[in-house]
Amino acid sequence: MPRIVVDVMPKPEILDPQGKAIVGALPRLGFDAFSGVRQGKRFELAVDGEVTEAVLAQAREAAETLLSNPVIEDVVNVQVVED
């Protein structure tokens, strides 16, 4: 069954307190190669049947209107993943 994966991230100008907490914890756990973290959201939309351009367009519209808050978030990826 194919899936459509939607990735949503906070806009660059928006403070990301979860990302800041993670980047602060990484060195304490021995992960010192990272200087920044932004935490986002990933949605996996299961599709019955073929993913047509119309279905992909619906996923993009859902991503922009329901899955993200366009005031503070950007939809950064909408892609089809075959199982």
C-alpha positions, 0 to 999 in steps of 0.5 A: 500500500503506498503512502504519502509522507508529509514533513512539516517544520517550524518557520526559520524565524519561529523559536523552537523550544523543543529543538533548543532543549534537544541541542542542549541535551545532546552534548551531555549524552556524548553527541557533540557533533551537532550545533543546532536542532529543529524539531518538526512533524511527519505525517504518513497518509495511507492510500488505497490504490494508485497515487495519482496527481489528483491524490497527490494534490489532495495531500498537498492541500491537506498539508497546507490547510490541516496538517500544518499551521501556515502562520508558524510552520512550513510544509517542506516535503510531500512525497510518495513512498512505496512499501 
